[in-house]
């Protein structure tokens, strides 16, 4: 089953951030709870964890791109329900 990966809302006043780094490449296995990418806001850099175990199938945002909370940035193919 495909699992969309979206940017979480990190602060109540946050409207955008920068996807600072991908920590996994397309085609790599990702474990639930493992850091998948980093988001940089004006104050901090946060590592965002995968919510499902599976294979990183596609990324839609490049490092350095602006992202907004709720924006889809990747897809994981997972056998979990």
C-alpha positions as CSV (number, residue, x, y, z in Angstrom):
1,X,0.0,0.0,0.0
2,X,1.3,3.5,-0.9
3,X,1.8,5.8,2.1
4,X,2.1,9.5,1.4
5,X,4.7,11.4,3.4
6,X,3.6,14.9,4.3
7,X,5.3,17.8,6.0
8,X,4.1,18.0,9.6
9,X,3.1,21.2,11.3
10,X,6.0,21.9,13.7
11,X,4.8,25.2,15.2
12,X,1.5,27.0,15.3
13,X,2.9,30.1,13.6
14,X,4.8,28.2,10.9
15,X,3.7,28.6,7.3
16,X,6.7,27.3,5.5
17,X,10.1,25.7,6.0
18,X,12.9,24.3,3.9
19,X,13.5,20.6,3.2
20,X,17.1,20.6,4.2
21,X,18.2,17.0,3.5
22,X,16.9,13.6,2.5
23,X,18.4,11.0,4.8
24,X,17.3,8.1,2.5
25,X,17.4,7.6,-1.3
26,X,14.7,6.4,-3.6
27,X,14.7,2.6,-3.6
28,X,16.0,2.3,0.0
29,X,14.2,0.5,2.8
30,X,12.8,2.7,5.5
31,X,11.8,1.5,9.0
32,X,9.0,3.1,10.9
33,X,10.5,5.5,13.4
34,X,13.7,6.0,11.3
35,X,14.7,9.5,10.3
36,X,13.7,10.1,6.7
37,X,14.4,13.8,6.0
38,X,15.3,17.1,7.7
39,X,13.1,20.2,7.8
40,X,14.7,23.6,8.6
41,X,12.6,26.4,10.0
42,X,13.8,29.9,11.0
43,X,14.8,28.5,14.4
44,X,15.6,24.8,14.3
45,X,16.3,21.8,12.1
46,X,14.1,18.8,12.8
47,X,14.5,15.2,11.7
48,X,11.2,13.8,10.4
49,X,10.6,10.1,11.0
50,X,8.9,7.6,8.7
51,X,5.5,6.5,10.0
52,X,5.5,3.2,8.1
53,X,8.1,0.5,7.1
54,X,8.6,0.1,3.4
55,X,10.6,1.3,0.4
56,X,11.0,4.9,-0.5
57,X,9.3,4.9,-3.9
58,X,9.4,8.5,-4.9
59,X,10.3,12.0,-3.7
60,X,8.6,15.1,-5.0
61,X,10.7,17.8,-3.4
62,X,14.4,18.5,-3.8
63,X,16.8,19.5,-1.0
64,X,16.7,23.3,-0.5
65,X,13.0,23.6,-1.7
66,X,10.5,25.4,0.3
67,X,7.7,23.2,1.8
68,X,4.5,23.9,3.7
69,X,2.8,21.9,6.4
70,X,0.6,19.2,4.9
71,X,2.5,19.2,1.6
72,X,3.2,15.7,0.1
73,X,7.0,15.3,-0.2
74,X,7.4,11.5,-0.9
75,X,5.7,8.1,-1.1
76,X,6.6,4.9,0.7
77,X,5.4,1.6,-0.7
78,X,4.5,-0.4,2.5
79,X,3.1,-3.8,3.2
80,X,1.7,-2.5,6.5
81,X,-2.0,-1.5,6.8
